[in-house]
Amino acid sequence: MIILLLILLGTLAGILAGFFGVGGGIIFTPIFFLIFTQHGAENPVIWTIGTSLFCTFVASFSSTLQQIRQHNLYFGQGLKVGVLGAGGVYIGKMIVEAPYYTETVFVSFFATLLFFVAVMFYRRGSGAVLTKDNPEEIGWRKSGLTGGFGGIVAALAGIGGGAVMVPIMNLWYKIGLLRAVSISSFAIVIISLSGWLQFALFAEGGGTVSSYTLGAVDFGTAFPVIIGAFTGGIFGARLNNKVSDKTVQIGFSILVLVVAGVMVYGIL
């Protein structure tokens, strides 16, 4: 029964991610947090982040394959941002494992991140982001700052880090939105891969929902969600093409409020 529920939740996550054009981590994290808190996981925050990063890796790898098919992959630039972002993941992981990073702190941080994502989503939809591309390749210093912030946020929230990497590249470094998204997409593959491996090999979450685990990654819970997410993502992307941008913006605002409410519910 729980497997069917996880598949349904994953399908919903995929539909929402495809419809709103956001990373799966924004949806995966609250789903896993609710599951782990309600089923008595010993350390729901660590399990949520590790498992969400695994699902984000699978989803981002699929997105990168799409970028390759569209001949829109900036391999070298994405590789630099992603590799340096892995260092940020390590820093974020140390914060997550600290005793002060409680469930309340985690939920507060994630809710703040959702607000930031909502603002950036609105700016993108209203045309308030940079569209004229800076032809200069992003260097090591800029890659380190972009990837470092992205990696830290990824480890703290269980997402890919694109929520901060795209605005940094687009608004600070004047990189066109399409190129920034492409660089971020490939960087997320590396960051999320580094993230879930670090939580799987060098973290311990205690008791959890399933018995198919490694470190602080619950594969038994993750795989049904991934199956549903891939199916839902196809329908979500198709649905996006049938509605207006204004409808998408309003819908995303509602989604943010619902997700924040779910996260708060998880700690009550």
Secondary structure, DSSP 4 states (H G I P E B T S, - for coil): -HHHHHHHHHHHHHHHHHHHT--THHHHHHHHHHHHHHTT-SSHHHHHHHHHHHHHHHHHHHHHHHHHHTT---HHHHHHHHHHHHHHHHHHHHHHTSTT--HHHHHHHHHHHHHHHHHHHHHHHTT-S--SPP-SPP-HHHHHHHHHHHHHHHHHHTS-SHHHHHHIIIIIS---HHHHHHHHHHHHHHHHHHHHHHHHHS----S-S-S-EETTEEHHHHHHHHHHHHHHHHHHHHHHTTS-HHHHHHHHHHHHHHHHHHHHHHH-
